Amino acid sequence: MFSRVWEDTLHFYRKNPKETLLTGFGILYLSYYLLYAVKKPIFACRDAKFRRFLHRYVPVVNEKFWPTLWCFEARIMTIVRAVIQSVPDITYTSDILTLPDGGQVILHWEENENSIYSDSKTRPTVLLLPGLTGCSRQSYILHLVKQAKDKGYRCVVFNNRGAGGKKLLTPRSYCAANVEDLTNVINHIKGKYPDAPLIATGISMGGMLVFNYIAKMGRDCPLLAGMTISVAFNVFESTKSLEQPLNHLLFNRTLTSSLRGAIKENFQVLSEKFDLEHVLKSSTIREFDDRLTSKMFGYKDWQEYYKDATLHDKCHHIQVPLLCLNAADDPFSPLYAIPIEDAKQNDHLAIVVTSHGGHIGFLEGFFPRYQNYMDRFFAQYVDAMFKHASEELVNVAD
């Protein structure tokens, strides 16, 4: 019988070689997708209140992630998300915050006046921090704002110095290790709405700031909770990954070009203190950080800066609920550099790692222009925290 089937298959192949090859490839592709791409995420958190809370109120942690079938490779998904994702219609109000050194940042607010939480004084608030060269108009930020708004929450986006349409007033921008500006922003928000619970969510470098802030503040952290998305836990390992030829071509070079562009826009104020001609010759993020960022924030070189910015050795300092969402194939944050074992020993830190997702990708569905896995995760998490944390996460370590 087997020989008969084999003969029929060969006969069909000889008559229809293209169709046979395409069918075979399709079967192999689909088999790989179902076996290796569609999986439940790694969920690392100590078996205590926080883990049980997430299992109960954030059901996405218990589900398989089905990445978009035709673009689940990490680099492709990262690029596709940036190209095709829709841009929600969000109208902000601007708030210019002057900092102690004379610098300024722009906060963009979505007050959500039609919220079910009618009292603005107590309306739950989400603070969002974009990535390295991002601002409040990035599509991934707008989608998160929409998710929070649909739940009834107020949003405020922290645009770093020189971002969001505001040029630098002093020869200082921002870095992943220094949380002085973020501290001032959070104090400003809490001063404006002292009775409103506040959650901070950071994406990529914004997530590094959130993590570093929570680690630094310890038990004195005024946040109800935090969340990071696609964060680089070990900057040294992230740098190695981003300097691999293909990653450099697709991502590192583009981001460095954006950083150089920001320098050109603020050339006059920065040239008073730094050798910008040398900075503008940077071809990688590491070179840019060595020539400018490290000098700007008092570090000897990029190694000293990256050592201070890195997160994986600060997990034990986290004292408020912090959820970190990453993808195992993120070219900005290699799986082996994610402190999964540390999270398993921590009462306040949870790390969720999907098998695929790229960097700020997490696309799902066949034509993923709208809500994605990251958006759903964010919405479920902040909703759970605002509604249930005060009752169920008292003495989290129990």
N, C-alpha and C positions, 0 to 999 in steps of 0.2 A: 504493500500500500504506500509506504514511504517513497519508494522509487517512482511510483505513478505520480504522486504529488510533485516530486522533484522534476520529473519530465514535463509536467504541465506548467510548472513555474518557469522552467527554462524556455519553453515554447512561448509563453506569454512575454517573457523578457525579450526574446528575439523579435517578436512582432511589435512590442511597445517599450523600447529601452528607456526612453525619457520618462514615461509615466511610472515605470517600475522603480527607477532610481529616485524619483521625487517621492514616491510613496514610501520607499525604504528609508529615505532621509527623514521624512516626516514622522515615521514611527519611532526612529531612533531619537529624534529631537524631543518628541512628546514624552518618550520613556525617560529620558534624562531629566526633563522638566519635572515630571511627577515624582521621580525617585530622589533627586538632589536639590531641586529648587523649592518645591512646596514642602515646607516643614514648620513645625511649631518652633518658636524662637527659644533660644537659651534664656532662662530666667534665673538670674543669680541674686539671691537675697537671703539673709538669715531666716530660718523658720520661726518667725515671731509675728507680732501684730502687723507690721507693715506688709509682709508677704501675704498674710491671710487677707488683709484689707484689699490689696491689689487683685488677688484671685476673685474676691467677691464683687468688687465694684468697678474693676477695669477688665471686663471679660476678654478684651482683645489679647491679653497676655496668655490666655488659654487656647487661642485659636491658631490654626495654621495660617501662615502668610502666603498668599497666592500672588506672586509678582507677575506683572504683565508678561504674557507668554512670549511676545515677539521682541522684548528688550530687557530681559532679566540679567544680562551681563552687566557688571558694575559700571563700567565707563559709559556704555551706551545708555543705561538707565539714567545716570547722572546728567548726561547731555540732553537726552530726550525730555526729561522733566523741565529743564531750563527753557527748552525751545517751545514745547507744546502746551504747557500748563496754562490754564485760563488765568485772567487777572480780575479778581473780584472788585466790584465797585465799592470802594471804601472812602469816605470823606473824613479827613482828619481836621482837628483843630490844633494849632501850633502853640507850644509853650517853650519860650527861650529861657534856659536856666544858665545864669552866670555863675561860674565856679570860683573858688577862692583865689586862684592865680590870675583871674581876669579872662580866662577862656570861657567859651560858651558851647552848650550842646542844645539841640532841638529835641524836644519830646513831642511826639505826635499822638494825640488822644482820639480815641473813639469812645465818647462818653456813654453811648447807648442809652439815650434819654427815654426811649420807649421800652426799656427793660421791665421785666416782671419785678425786678428789685427797684421799686419806685423811689426809695430814699437814697439819693446820691451819696449821702454821708457814709452809708454802710454797704453800698453796692460792691460786691466782690470784684477785684481788679487783677488783671493779668499784665505783667510787665514783660515785653518781648525784646530780645536782643538779637539783631541780625549777625550775619557772618562777617568775615574779614573785610570785604569791600562792599558789604551790603548796606541797605537802608530800609526805611519804612515802606518803600514802594516795591520791594522785591516780591515776586509772586508768592513765594513760600510764606512770607510774613503776612501778606494780605489774606491768604487762605486761613492762617491761624487766627487772625483777627476776626474773620468771618465765623469761624467755628465758635470762638468765645462769645461773639456778639449774639449768635443764634441761641446760645445757652442763657443769655441774659446778662453777661458779664461786661464790665468796662475793660478796655484795653489801652495801654500806653506803650509806644515803641520808643526805645532809647536809641537815638542816632548818635553814633560816636562823634567826637570832635572832627570837624571837616566833612561830615556826611550829612545827608538829608537836606542839602541846599544851603548849608551854612559854612562859610570859609573859616579857616583858622584865624584867631585873633592873637594867639601866642605861639611861640615855636615848640608846640607840644601837640601830639595827636593822641594815639592810644596804643595799648599793647595788651597781650593776653594775661599778663601777670599782675598788672597794676589795677586795683579795684577802687582807687580813690574816686574816680568819676562815678562809677556805679554806686558807691556808698552815698555820694552826694545826691544822686538821682533817687535812690530808695528813701533817703531821709526827706527829700522834697515831697515825694508821693505820700509818705506816711504823715508828714506835716500837714499836707493838704486834706488827706482823708484818713485821720488817725484810727477811725473805727471800721475801716474797710479792710477785710482780709486781703492779703497780697501774695500772689504766686509769681515767681520769676521763671521764664522759659528762655533759654538761649540756644541758638542754632550755630553749629560749628564754632568759630572763635567766640561768639556770644555765649555759647555754652561753657567754654573755658572760663569766662569771666564769672558766670553764675556759680560754677563749681568752686572756683577759687574764693569767691566772696563767701559762700556758705562755709567752706572749710576755715576761712580766716575768722569768721564771726563766732563759730562754735555755738554754744548754748545761748549766746546773745543775739543770734540771728532773728531779725524781725519778720522774716518771711513765714507764711504758713507752710509753704513747700516750694520745691524747685523742680525743674525738668531741663534736661539737656538733650539735644538731638544732633547726631553725627559729630560728636565731639572728639578731638584728638587727645587721648589720655596720656600718651607719651610722645612729646613733640620731636624727640630725636628720631624715633622710629617712623613717625609720620613724615619727617623730612627725608629719610632714606627712601621711603615709598614714593614720595612726590618727585624725587630726583631720578627715578628710573626713567629711561628714555621716553616711553609712551606716555606715562603720567606727566612727565615734564612738558611734553608737546601739547597735551590736551588741557592740562590744568595749571601747572606751575607757571608756565610762561605767560598764560593769560592773566592770572592773578597778579603776577609781578608787573605786567604791563599796566594793570589798573592801579597798582600802588604807585608806579612812576607817574601815571597821569594825575593822581592826587597831589603829588609833590609839585608838579608843574603848575597846578591851579593855585598852590599856596607858596610859590617860589619865593616871593619877596619876604614874607615873614619868617620862613624857615632858613633862608640863606644867611640871615643875621648870625646864625649859630652853628650851621652845619655845612659841610662840603658837599653841596648838592650835585655838582658835576660828577663826583665819584659815585654818589648814590644812584644817579640816573643811568649809570652803566651796569647796574645790577641786572643779572639775567635769571636769578632765582629768588624765591622768598627768603631763603637763608642768607644770601648775599645782601639783600635789602635790610634784613634785620641786623646783620653784622655792621653795616655801614651807617644805618640811621636809627632803627628802633632801639637797639641796645644802648647806643650813645645817648639817645633822648631820655632814657629812663635810668641812667646811671650804672649800667652794666658794663663790665670790661669788654665783653664780646658776645657773640650769639650763643655760645655754649652756656655762659653764665645766665643769660636771659632765659634760654630754653629750660634750664634746670629749675629756675624759679617758676616758670609758667606751667610746667608739666603737672599732671593731675594724679597719676597712678600711685604716687607715694603719699597722697593726702587723704585717702579714703577714711582713715581712722578719725579724721577731724570732723567728719560730717555728723551733725547733731540735729538736723531737721530732715523730714522726708525729702529725698532726692531721687528722682527716677531718670535713668539715662537710657536713651534709645539709640542703638547703633546697628549697622549692618556688618556682617562678617566679611563682606567683600569690599568694604569702603576703602578706596585707594588713599584716602586721607588718614585712615585710622586702622591699621592692620589688626586682625583678630588677636594675634599672639601678644599684642601690646595692651589689650583691654584687661583691666584688673578683675577678672571674673571671680577668682578665688578670694580676693579681698572683700568683694561684695557679699559673698556667702557667709562672711563672718561679721557683717555689719547690720545693726538693727534699723538703720535709717536710710541706707543706700540700696537701691535696686538697679541692676543693669540688665537690660533686655536686648538681645542680639539676634536679629533675623539672619537667615542664611544668605539672603540677597537683599538688595536695596540701594547699593552704591552710596554716594554722598548726597544727602538731602534728596534722595530719590523716592524710594518706597512706593513706586507706582503699582497700582493694581487695576484689574479690569482691562478689557481689550483696547479701549480708546481712553486713556487715563488723563483727561484734561482737567478733571474737577477734583473732588475729594479723593485723597489717597490714604494709605495705611497710616502714615505719620500724622495726618490731620485727625483721623479717627482716634488714634492713640492719645493725642493731645487733648481732644475734646472729652474723652472718657475720663482721663486722669484729672484734669482741672475740675470737671464737674463732680467727680467723686470727692476730691479734696474739699471743695467749698461746701458740699452738702453733708459730708459724713465725718471728716477728719476730726473736728472738735469733740465729737462724742466717742469715736472709736480708736483714735490714735493718741489718747492720753497715756503717758508712760509707754512709749512705743516699744521699749525693750522687753515688755512683759510677754 
